[in-house]
Every structure is written in structure tokens, then in C-alpha cells.
Amino acid sequence: MSKTKNIALCGVLSGLAFALSYIEMLLPSIGIVGAKLGLANLAVLVALYLFSWREAAAVSGVRILLSWLMFGSFTGMLYSLAGGILSLIIMSLLKKLDRFSPIGVSIAGGVGHNIGQILAALLMLGTGVLGYLPMLIILGAISGAIIGIVATLLIKALKKAVKA
């Protein structure tokens, strides 16, 4: 794939991540205050599988920055950044092992994102937030599976489209 196509597709994935963040912001909470499905991780996962961790980090970083600037708080951005960094590290390492499908990588990324957010909350709020961890791990695994299934289909379709 040419450099121009790479840049264009990364731009599209960044826009998709931002749009999915916005849509997710409009949806009601899924049981725990602040818990979301992680729809934007779809674009990050696709970037990771089509390109590398660098492009996935760029897509994630652009999404976090734009979301913060458009409709977020500084604290929310810190939580998102902590979750996004840990999630990307975990997903990149698991993908590199080449033993997991995008679904497994996404599940680990969803759980990692929630753990990253809890770590940030521990630093800011103290140990009272640890009670949220078990439910967030379950929600991260479920949403990660859903995102992974959709990402698998999207990755296959985009690989075919890019070759054409």
C-alpha cells in the first residue's frame, strides 16, 4: 500500500474513532457511572492490524485529543489516556505474539483499558475505586469481544479493498 493510501486510511480511521466516541457519549451509561462500550477502539484495532502500533497510537491519540477538546473534561481525558495507553500496549504485544485473533486481542485491550482507567482513578481518588474493578473487567471483556468481532469483519473487508 502506498504512503498516500496509508495516510488517507489513518485519517479515515481517526475520524471514525472520533465519530464513534461522540456517538458513545450520546448513549446512556451501561450500568456503572462512566462505563462505555469502547466503540472507538474499533478504529484503533483496525489500524493495529492494517498498519502497526505507531499508526494505532496515532489514531488513538487523535481521538483522545479531539474528544477532550470538543466535549470532554481534563480529568476525563486523563482517564481516557491512561486506558488508551495500557490498552494499546497490551493489544500490540498480543498481536506481536501472533497467537490471538483480533477478537482475543480486543478482549485483552478492553480489559486493559478499564484497568488503565482504574489505575488513573487510584492516583486521583484513592482506593475506593477498586470496588469497580471486577465489573469493569467483565464489561471490558464483553465489549472487547463485540468490538473484536466487528473489527475482524472490517479488517478483512479493508484488506480486500486496499488491494483493489
C-alpha positions in Angstrom: 0.0 0.0 0.0 1.3 3.4 -0.9 2.3 6.0 1.7 -0.6 8.3 0.5 -3.1 5.5 1.0 -1.7 4.8 4.4 -2.1 8.4 5.5 -5.6 8.7 4.0 -6.7 5.5 5.7 -5.3 6.6 9.0 -7.1 9.8 8.7 -10.4 8.0 8.0 -9.8 5.7 11.0 -9.1 8.7 13.2 -12.3 10.3 12.0 -14.2 7.1 12.6 -12.7 6.8 16.1 -13.8 10.4 16.9 -17.3 9.9 15.5 -17.7 6.7 17.5 -16.6 8.5 20.6 -19.2 11.1 20.0 -21.9 8.5 19.4 -20.9 6.7 22.6 -21.1 10.0 24.5 -24.7 10.3 23.5 -25.6 6.8 24.7 -26.7 6.1 28.3 -24.3 4.6 30.8 -24.2 0.7 30.8 -24.6 0.2 34.5 -21.6 1.8 36.0 -21.1 5.6 36.0 -18.6 6.4 33.2 -18.5 2.9 31.8 -18.8 2.8 28.0 -18.6 0.2 25.3 -15.3 1.4 23.8 -16.6 1.8 20.3 -13.7 4.0 19.3 -11.4 1.0 20.0 -12.7 -0.5 16.7 -10.7 2.0 14.7 -7.6 1.6 16.9 -7.8 -2.2 16.5 -8.2 -1.9 12.7 -5.2 0.4 12.5 -3.2 -2.0 14.6 -3.9 -4.9 12.2 -3.7 -2.9 8.9 -0.5 -1.0 9.9 1.4 -1.1 13.1 1.3 0.1 16.7 2.5 3.5 15.7 -0.5 4.2 13.4 -2.8 2.7 16.0 -1.3 5.0 18.6 -1.8 8.0 16.3 -5.5 7.1 15.7 -6.0 6.6 19.5 -4.1 9.9 20.3 -6.0 11.9 17.8 -9.3 10.5 19.1 -8.5 11.3 22.7 -7.3 14.8 21.9 -10.2 15.7 19.7 -12.8 14.2 22.2 -11.2 16.2 25.0 -11.2 19.4 23.1 -14.7 19.0 21.8 -16.7 17.7 24.7 -14.5 16.4 27.5 -13.0 17.4 30.8 -9.4 17.3 31.7 -10.0 14.5 34.2 -11.9 12.5 31.6 -9.1 13.0 29.2 -6.6 11.6 31.7 -8.7 8.5 32.3 -9.1 8.0 28.6 -5.3 8.5 28.0 -4.4 6.0 30.8 -6.8 3.4 29.5 -5.8 4.0 25.9 -2.1 3.7 26.5 -2.4 0.5 28.6 -4.9 -1.0 26.1 -2.6 -0.2 23.1 0.4 -1.7 24.8 -1.4 -4.9 25.7 -3.0 -5.2 22.2 0.3 -4.5 20.4 2.1 -7.2 22.5 -0.5 -9.8 22.0 -0.8 -9.1 18.3 3.0 -9.4 18.0 2.9 -12.9 19.7 0.6 -13.9 16.7 -1.3 -16.4 18.9 -4.5 -14.5 19.3 -7.2 -13.4 16.8 -8.4 -9.8 16.7 -11.2 -10.9 19.0 -8.8 -12.1 21.7 -6.6 -9.0 21.3 -9.7 -6.8 21.5 -10.9 -8.5 24.7 -7.5 -8.0 26.3 -7.5 -4.4 25.1 -11.0 -3.8 26.6 -9.9 -5.2 29.9 -6.6 -3.3 29.8 -8.4 -0.1 29.0 -10.5 -0.4 32.1 -7.6 -1.4 34.3 -5.7 1.7 33.0 -8.6 3.9 34.0 -8.8 2.3 37.4 -5.1 2.9 37.9 -5.6 6.6 37.0 -8.5 6.8 39.4 -6.4 5.2 42.1 -3.9 8.0 41.7 -6.5 10.7 41.8 -9.2 9.4 44.1 -7.7 6.6 46.2 -8.5 3.0 46.8 -12.3 3.5 47.0 -12.5 2.9 43.2 -11.2 -0.7 43.4 -14.7 -1.9 44.0 -15.5 -1.0 40.4 -12.7 -3.3 39.0 -14.5 -6.7 38.9 -17.5 -5.3 37.0 -15.3 -3.2 34.7 -13.2 -6.3 33.8 -16.4 -8.2 32.9 -17.7 -5.3 30.9 -14.3 -4.8 29.2 -14.3 -8.5 28.1 -17.8 -8.4 26.8 -17.4 -5.1 24.9 -13.9 -6.2 23.7 -15.5 -9.4 22.2 -18.1 -7.4 20.4 -15.6 -4.9 19.1 -13.3 -7.7 18.1 -15.9 -9.5 16.0 -16.8 -6.3 14.2 -13.1 -5.4 13.7 -12.4 -8.8 12.2 -15.0 -8.3 9.6 -13.8 -4.7 8.9 -10.2 -5.8 8.7 -11.0 -8.5 6.1 -13.1 -6.1 4.0 -10.5 -3.3 4.1 -7.6 -5.6 3.2 -9.6 -6.6 0.1 -10.5 -3.0 -0.7 -6.9 -1.8 -0.4 -5.6 -4.5 -2.7 -8.1 -3.4 -5.4 
